[in-house]
Amino acid sequence: MRLSGSITALATPFSIDGTLDLRAWAQMLEKQIASGTSAVVVAGSTGEAAALTDDEYDTLLVEAVRVVAGRIGVIAGTGLSNTAKTIAQTRRAAELGAQAALVVTPPYVRPTQAGLVAHYRAVAAQGGLPVILYNVPGRTGVDMAPETVAQLVGVEGIVGLKEARGDAERWAALAPLASPGFALLSGDDPTFVEAMRAGAVGVISVASNVVPASMATIAATAGEGAFGEAGARDALLGPLYDFLGCAPNPIPLKALLKAQGLGADLRLPLLPLEAPHTASLAAMLSLVDRVEAEASAARRAA
């Protein structure tokens, strides 16, 4: 599996009765494949993993593996607040066909940096899947320091890092850790081009749920070193990034997907997007249509 380019952290579509919308799920997966996405993340935070039953988690992953059929990579979100439970979830994902595990720093429990090292070493040794570290301190309550990441580089089974902090200082500290066996990936859409300029090889994206061709094109362009062109294309998505950040993820994203006929709602305690943000939906849908048409045309021309 290629850990580079645009990787989509997929939202989970629910039907109006609250069950999984597997028709929409298959449509979303096919759209990602057709648009140049290099891999998808199933049941990450954008996928409302905490709201899924065990059976639903299994169903989403099995269906993703079936629909994708090896055309792109399938990564499972497996990170939980306890190491033994994370190992068990990772093993389950391996049995169901995932190719790698995205393992967030244990949320809420706030482990020490030494605890993070021990946690990830155990998951890599016992989980049965290649592990992508995931640092998103705004959600978990713990920030994995670059020095901690450095201790995990080279550990067998640890293959990369999704870093959601977008500041230049963080990327300057992480850049020397990149290697062919350890991929640095941005987890922050608005700053991912600058992260790639600093050494990241791609992005695990929320926006690419609705603009997959655009994100794939930008990531590919930046990967070729054409940062001027990548930045210009990325600037067009600025209003979309702002909209997706107007409420906790994935609330704004799912409002867009619902407007596109892909899923109905969220699960409590998340509520649908509130006014006045809903007034921006029409403009965002127009922007999505425009930039995706341009990116798709560019892909065909290439």
Beta strands, then each sheet from edge to edge (+ up, - down):
strand 1: 5-9
strand 2: 39-42
strand 3: 73-77
strand 4: 100-104
strand 5: 131-135
strand 6: 158-163
strand 7: 183-186
strand 8: 202-205
sheet 1: 1+ 2+ 3+ 4+ 5+ 6+ 7+ 8+ 1+
end
